[in-house]
Amino acid sequence: MTVSFNNLDLHDINSNLCNFLKEKIAQNDISTYVLSLTT
């Protein structure tokens, strides 16, 4: 995932993060993602 901060505001960043997390949840990868953060 590449993010350009040139012309983005916080709302765009937040919506991009929400969409990213929704995709992760849909792929059932969120548990392994969280585990990788906590270990």
C-alpha positions in Angstrom: 0.0 0.0 0.0 1.5 3.3 -1.1 0.3 6.6 0.4 1.1 10.0 -0.9 0.7 12.8 1.7 1.0 15.6 -0.8 -2.7 16.5 -1.4 -4.3 14.4 1.3 -6.2 15.7 4.3 -6.9 13.8 7.5 -10.3 12.7 6.3 -8.8 11.1 3.2 -6.2 9.4 5.3 -8.8 8.1 7.8 -11.1 6.8 5.1 -8.1 5.1 3.4 -7.2 3.4 6.7 -10.8 2.3 7.3 -11.0 0.8 3.8 -7.7 -0.9 4.3 -8.8 -2.4 7.6 -12.2 -3.5 6.1 -10.3 -5.3 3.3 -8.1 -7.0 5.9 -11.1 -8.1 7.9 -12.8 -9.3 4.8 -9.7 -11.4 4.0 -9.7 -12.7 7.6 -6.1 -11.5 7.9 -6.9 -9.1 10.8 -6.1 -11.6 13.5 -2.6 -12.4 12.1 -2.1 -8.7 11.6 -3.0 -7.9 15.2 -0.8 -10.8 16.4 2.1 -9.5 14.5 1.7 -6.1 16.2 1.5 -7.6 19.7 4.4 -9.9 19.4 
